[in-house]
Amino acid sequence: MFENLSDKFDRAFKVLKGQGQITEINVAESLKEVRRALLEADVNFKTAKDFTTRVKEKALGQNVLNSISPSQLLIKITHQELAELMGSENVEINYQGNPGVILMSGLQGSGKTTFSGKLANYLKTKKDKNPLLVACDVYRPAAIDQLHVVGESIGVEVFSDREDKSPVSIAKNAIQHAKQNGFNVVIVDTAGRLAVDEQMMNEIEEVKNNIKPSETLFVVDSMTGQDAVNTAKAFNEKVDFDGVVLTKLDGDTRGGAAITIKSVVNKPIKFIGTGEKMDAIDLFYPERMADRILGMGDVVSLVERAQEQFDEEKAKKLQSKIKKNTFDFKRL
C-alpha cells in the first residue's frame, strides 16, 4: 500500500539530509519533490500546492533542535499536515435508531455490495448488532444474488423482492420487516452505474428522502485516483452523504483519493477496505494513514520526544533563574 508514494517522499526528504539547518532554499527544493510525488499520486493540483505551502510556512518558523535533523523535523511537519488533510481524527459511523438505517451509495464496481457485507459483519461481531442487508438493485439480478451469497457467508439475513421494481418500496418494506423481526440495523445496498447519470442520482435521492437514513455512506474505489474524488463530489452535491468508504486499498493504489477526498467534499473517510475477505475492514484513522504513506512513524515519534524534552529543559532553566532571582525577558 502506497509503496511508490512512500519511496518518493523518502527521496524528497533526503534533500535535507546532511544539512545543519532549515533554510528557504533547501526546504523549497525538498518540497518541490514532495509536490511532484503528490501530483504523481493523482492528488488534485490545488490541494498539492496548498499542502506544500503550509508545510513550508511551518518549517521555516521552527528551530531545529540539537537532537534532531532538519529532514526529521520536515517529516514530522509533513506527517501532521497529511493527517490534517485527511481529516485529523477518526469519525464514528452513526447506526443509532429503531432500527438504525445505513444507506450505501456508489458506482458499479466500487465494491459497494461486498462492503455492505463487511459492514454487516463488523456491526454483528464488533458492535453486537443484529443487522439486516437489503438488496435494492432492481436492475441487475446478479447483484441481488451476490448480496445473498455475502449474507449467507456471514450469517446475516438478506431482504429482497425480485418482483418489486421500486427501490423505495423495497427499502420501506425492509425497514418494516426489521422492526417486526428484531433487526436493529438495516443496511440498504442500492444500484450502481458505470458512470454518474441523472437517473441514478434521482433514484438514490428519492430513496434517501423516503427512508431518512441515520447514515449515508459513499463507497469509492481508491484505485481510480482523482476520478474517485470527482465522483464523490457529484454524489455529495446530490445526496449529501455523511462519510466515505475507500475500497481496494490493498491494490496498486497511488493514494490520491485517500489524500484528497476529505478536502474536496469536506466529509470524513470512515472506513477502508483492505481485501476480499469479510473481515478485511478497518476504521479510518488519518494519523495512521499518514504513517503508512510516509513509512516513517518512528521518526515522527523521535521528533515528538525531542520536542517534549526541549520544552522540559526550557522549563528547568526558567525555574532555576526564578530561584536565583536572575529571571529576565532575554531568551533562555
C-alpha positions as CSV (number, residue, x, y, z in Angstrom):
1,M,0.0,0.0,0.0
2,F,1.4,3.4,-1.1
3,E,4.9,2.0,-1.6
4,N,5.5,4.1,-4.7
5,L,4.4,7.3,-2.9
6,S,6.4,6.4,0.2
7,D,9.6,6.0,-1.9
8,K,9.1,9.4,-3.5
9,F,8.6,11.1,-0.1
10,D,11.7,9.4,1.2
11,R,13.7,10.8,-1.7
12,A,12.3,14.2,-1.2
13,F,13.4,14.3,2.5
14,K,16.9,13.1,1.5
15,V,17.5,16.5,0.0
16,L,17.7,17.8,3.6
17,K,20.0,15.0,4.9
18,G,23.4,16.3,6.0
19,Q,22.0,19.9,6.2
20,G,22.6,21.6,9.5
21,Q,19.7,23.9,9.4
22,I,16.4,24.6,7.6
23,T,16.6,27.4,5.0
24,E,14.2,28.7,2.4
25,I,16.4,27.2,-0.3
26,N,16.7,23.7,0.9
27,V,13.1,23.5,2.1
28,A,11.9,24.7,-1.3
29,E,14.0,22.1,-3.0
30,S,12.7,19.3,-0.8
31,L,9.0,20.4,-1.1
32,K,9.3,20.6,-4.9
33,E,9.9,16.8,-4.8
34,V,7.0,16.4,-2.3
35,R,4.6,18.3,-4.6
36,R,5.8,16.2,-7.5
37,A,5.2,13.0,-5.5
38,L,1.6,14.1,-4.7
39,L,0.8,15.0,-8.3
40,E,2.1,11.6,-9.5
41,A,-0.1,10.0,-6.8
42,D,-3.1,11.8,-8.6
43,V,-3.6,14.4,-5.9
44,N,-5.5,17.4,-7.0
45,F,-3.1,20.2,-8.1
46,K,-4.5,22.9,-5.9
47,T,-4.5,20.5,-2.9
48,A,-0.9,19.6,-3.5
49,K,0.1,23.3,-3.9
50,D,-1.7,24.4,-0.8
51,F,-0.3,21.5,1.2
52,T,3.4,22.2,0.4
53,T,2.8,25.9,1.1
54,R,1.5,25.1,4.6
55,V,4.4,22.7,5.2
56,K,6.9,25.4,4.1
57,E,5.4,28.1,6.3
58,K,5.5,25.8,9.4
59,A,9.0,24.5,8.6
60,L,10.6,28.0,8.2
61,G,9.1,29.0,11.5
62,Q,10.7,26.2,13.5
63,N,14.0,26.0,15.3
64,V,16.0,22.7,14.7
65,L,16.8,21.1,18.0
66,N,20.3,19.6,18.6
67,S,18.9,16.1,18.9
68,I,17.1,16.0,15.5
69,S,18.0,16.8,12.0
70,P,16.2,19.2,9.5
71,S,14.9,16.3,7.5
72,Q,13.4,14.7,10.6
73,L,11.7,17.9,11.5
74,L,10.3,18.3,8.0
75,I,9.0,14.7,8.2
76,K,7.2,15.5,11.4
77,I,5.5,18.6,9.9
78,T,4.6,16.8,6.7
79,H,3.1,14.0,8.8
80,Q,1.0,16.5,10.8
81,E,-0.3,18.2,7.6
82,L,-1.1,14.9,5.9
83,A,-3.2,13.8,8.9
84,E,-4.9,17.1,8.9
85,L,-5.6,17.0,5.2
86,M,-7.2,13.5,5.6
87,G,-9.5,14.6,8.4
88,S,-7.3,14.8,11.6
89,E,-9.3,12.2,13.6
90,N,-11.5,9.1,13.3
91,V,-15.2,9.8,12.9
92,E,-17.6,7.1,14.1
93,I,-20.4,5.7,11.9
94,N,-24.0,6.5,13.2
95,Y,-26.1,3.4,13.4
96,Q,-28.5,4.6,16.0
97,G,-32.2,4.3,15.5
98,N,-35.1,1.9,15.8
99,P,-33.8,0.4,13.6
100,G,-30.7,2.4,12.5
101,V,-30.7,2.7,8.7
102,I,-27.4,2.9,6.7
103,L,-27.8,3.8,3.0
104,M,-24.9,2.7,0.7
105,S,-24.2,4.6,-2.5
106,G,-21.5,4.5,-5.2
107,L,-20.7,3.5,-8.7
108,Q,-20.9,-0.1,-10.1
109,G,-17.6,-1.9,-9.5
110,S,-16.6,0.2,-6.5
111,G,-17.0,-2.7,-4.1
112,K,-20.3,-1.4,-2.6
113,T,-22.1,-4.8,-2.3
114,T,-19.0,-6.5,-0.8
115,F,-18.5,-3.6,1.6
116,S,-22.2,-3.8,2.7
117,G,-21.5,-7.4,3.8
118,K,-18.3,-6.3,5.6
119,L,-20.1,-3.6,7.4
120,A,-22.9,-6.0,8.5
121,N,-20.2,-8.4,9.7
122,Y,-18.4,-5.6,11.6
123,L,-21.6,-4.5,13.3
124,K,-22.5,-8.0,14.2
125,T,-19.1,-9.1,15.5
126,K,-17.7,-5.9,16.9
127,K,-20.8,-3.9,18.0
128,D,-23.1,-6.8,19.0
129,K,-25.8,-5.7,16.5
130,N,-28.4,-7.7,14.6
131,P,-28.1,-6.3,11.0
132,L,-30.4,-6.9,8.0
133,L,-29.0,-6.5,4.5
134,V,-31.3,-5.1,1.8
135,A,-31.0,-5.7,-1.9
136,C,-32.2,-2.6,-3.7
137,D,-30.5,-3.0,-7.1
138,V,-33.6,-3.7,-9.3
139,Y,-31.6,-3.7,-12.5
140,R,-29.1,-6.5,-12.0
141,P,-30.3,-9.9,-10.7
142,A,-26.7,-10.8,-10.2
143,A,-26.3,-8.0,-7.7
144,I,-29.2,-9.5,-5.6
145,D,-27.6,-13.0,-5.9
146,Q,-24.3,-11.5,-4.8
147,L,-25.7,-9.9,-1.7
148,H,-27.5,-13.2,-0.8
149,V,-24.2,-15.1,-1.1
150,V,-22.4,-12.4,1.0
151,G,-25.2,-12.6,3.6
152,E,-25.0,-16.3,3.8
153,S,-21.2,-16.3,4.3
154,I,-21.5,-14.1,7.4
155,G,-24.8,-15.4,8.8
156,V,-26.8,-12.3,8.1
157,E,-30.3,-12.3,6.7
158,V,-30.8,-10.5,3.3
159,F,-34.2,-8.9,2.4
160,S,-35.0,-8.9,-1.3
161,D,-38.1,-8.8,-3.6
162,R,-37.4,-9.7,-7.2
163,E,-40.9,-8.9,-8.3
164,D,-40.9,-5.3,-6.9
165,K,-39.0,-2.9,-9.2
166,S,-39.2,0.1,-6.9
167,P,-36.1,0.6,-4.7
168,V,-38.1,2.9,-2.4
169,S,-40.8,0.3,-1.9
170,I,-38.2,-2.4,-1.2
171,A,-36.3,-0.3,1.3
172,K,-39.5,0.7,3.1
173,N,-40.7,-2.9,3.3
174,A,-37.3,-4.0,4.6
175,I,-37.4,-1.5,7.4
176,Q,-40.8,-2.7,8.4
177,H,-39.6,-6.3,8.3
178,A,-36.7,-5.3,10.5
179,K,-39.0,-3.7,13.1
180,Q,-41.2,-6.8,13.2
181,N,-38.3,-9.3,13.5
182,G,-35.8,-7.7,15.9
183,F,-33.2,-6.4,13.5
184,N,-31.7,-3.2,14.9
185,V,-29.6,-2.0,11.9
186,V,-30.7,-2.0,8.3
187,I,-28.0,-1.7,5.5
188,V,-29.5,-0.7,2.2
189,D,-27.4,-1.7,-0.9
190,T,-28.5,0.5,-3.8
191,A,-27.9,0.1,-7.5
192,G,-24.7,1.4,-9.1
193,R,-23.9,2.6,-12.6
194,L,-20.8,2.6,-14.7
195,A,-20.8,6.4,-14.6
196,V,-22.7,9.2,-12.8
197,D,-26.1,9.8,-14.6
198,E,-29.2,11.8,-13.8
199,Q,-31.4,8.7,-13.3
200,M,-29.1,7.2,-10.8
201,M,-28.8,10.4,-8.8
202,N,-32.5,11.0,-8.8
203,E,-33.1,7.4,-7.6
204,I,-30.6,7.5,-4.7
205,E,-32.0,10.9,-3.7
206,E,-35.6,9.5,-3.7
207,V,-34.6,6.5,-1.6
208,K,-32.8,8.7,0.9
209,N,-35.7,11.2,1.2
210,N,-38.2,8.3,1.8
211,I,-36.3,6.2,4.3
212,K,-34.4,9.0,6.1
213,P,-31.3,7.0,7.0
214,S,-29.2,7.7,10.1
215,E,-26.1,7.4,7.9
216,T,-25.4,7.6,4.2
217,L,-22.1,6.3,3.0
218,F,-20.4,6.8,-0.3
219,V,-18.3,3.8,-1.4
220,V,-15.4,4.6,-3.8
221,D,-12.7,2.5,-5.5
222,S,-9.4,4.1,-4.3
223,M,-7.6,2.8,-7.3
224,T,-9.4,5.3,-9.6
225,G,-7.5,8.2,-8.1
226,Q,-8.7,11.7,-9.0
227,D,-11.8,10.2,-10.8
228,A,-12.9,8.9,-7.4
229,V,-12.7,12.4,-5.9
230,N,-14.7,13.9,-8.8
231,T,-17.4,11.2,-8.4
232,A,-17.6,11.8,-4.7
233,K,-18.1,15.5,-5.3
234,A,-21.0,14.8,-7.7
235,F,-22.7,12.4,-5.3
236,N,-22.2,14.7,-2.3
237,E,-23.9,17.6,-4.2
238,K,-26.9,15.4,-4.8
239,V,-27.3,13.2,-1.7
240,D,-25.2,15.0,0.9
241,F,-23.6,11.8,2.3
242,D,-22.2,11.5,5.8
243,G,-19.0,9.7,5.1
244,V,-16.7,8.0,2.6
245,V,-15.6,4.4,2.3
246,L,-12.3,3.7,0.4
247,T,-12.2,0.2,-1.0
248,K,-9.3,-1.8,-2.6
249,L,-6.6,-0.1,-0.6
250,D,-4.7,-3.4,-0.8
251,G,-4.3,-3.0,-4.5
252,D,-1.9,-0.9,-6.6
253,T,-3.3,2.4,-5.3
254,R,-1.5,5.7,-5.8
255,G,-3.0,7.3,-2.7
256,G,-4.6,10.3,-4.4
257,A,-8.1,9.6,-3.4
258,A,-7.2,9.0,0.3
259,I,-5.2,12.2,0.5
260,T,-7.6,14.5,-1.5
261,I,-11.2,13.4,-0.9
262,K,-11.7,15.0,2.5
263,S,-10.5,18.4,1.4
264,V,-12.7,18.4,-1.7
265,V,-16.1,17.1,-0.2
266,N,-15.5,18.1,3.4
267,K,-16.8,14.7,4.6
268,P,-14.8,12.2,6.7
269,I,-13.4,9.0,5.5
270,K,-14.9,6.4,7.9
271,F,-13.8,3.0,6.7
272,I,-11.2,1.4,4.4
273,G,-11.4,-2.0,2.7
274,T,-8.2,-3.9,2.6
275,G,-9.1,-7.2,0.9
276,E,-11.8,-9.5,-0.3
277,K,-12.5,-11.3,3.0
278,M,-15.4,-10.2,5.1
279,D,-13.2,-9.2,8.0
280,A,-10.9,-7.0,5.7
281,I,-12.4,-3.7,7.0
282,D,-10.6,-1.1,9.1
283,L,-11.8,2.1,10.7
284,F,-10.0,5.1,9.1
285,Y,-7.5,6.9,11.3
286,P,-5.8,9.9,9.5
287,E,-2.7,9.7,11.6
288,R,-2.2,6.0,11.0
289,M,-2.7,6.6,7.2
290,A,-0.1,9.3,7.3
291,D,2.2,6.8,9.0
292,R,1.6,4.3,6.1
293,I,2.1,6.9,3.4
294,L,5.3,8.3,4.9
295,G,6.5,4.9,6.3
296,M,8.3,6.9,8.9
297,G,6.3,6.6,12.2
298,D,9.5,6.0,14.2
299,V,10.9,9.4,13.0
300,V,7.7,11.2,14.0
301,S,7.8,9.7,17.5
302,L,11.5,10.6,17.8
303,V,10.9,14.3,17.0
304,E,7.9,14.4,19.3
305,R,10.0,13.1,22.2
306,A,12.8,15.5,21.4
307,Q,10.4,18.5,21.4
308,E,8.9,17.4,24.7
309,Q,12.4,17.1,26.2
310,F,13.4,20.5,24.8
311,D,10.3,22.1,26.5
312,E,11.2,20.4,29.7
313,E,14.8,21.7,29.6
314,K,13.5,25.3,29.0
315,A,11.1,24.9,32.0
316,K,14.0,23.7,34.2
317,K,16.2,26.7,33.2
318,L,13.3,29.1,33.8
319,Q,12.7,27.6,37.2
320,S,16.4,27.9,38.1
321,K,16.5,31.6,37.1
322,I,13.5,32.3,39.2
323,K,15.0,30.6,42.2
324,K,18.3,32.6,41.8
325,N,16.3,35.8,41.2
326,T,18.0,36.3,37.8
327,F,14.9,36.0,35.7
328,D,14.6,38.5,32.8
329,F,12.9,38.6,29.3
330,K,16.0,37.6,27.4
331,R,16.0,34.2,25.5
332,L,16.8,31.2,27.6
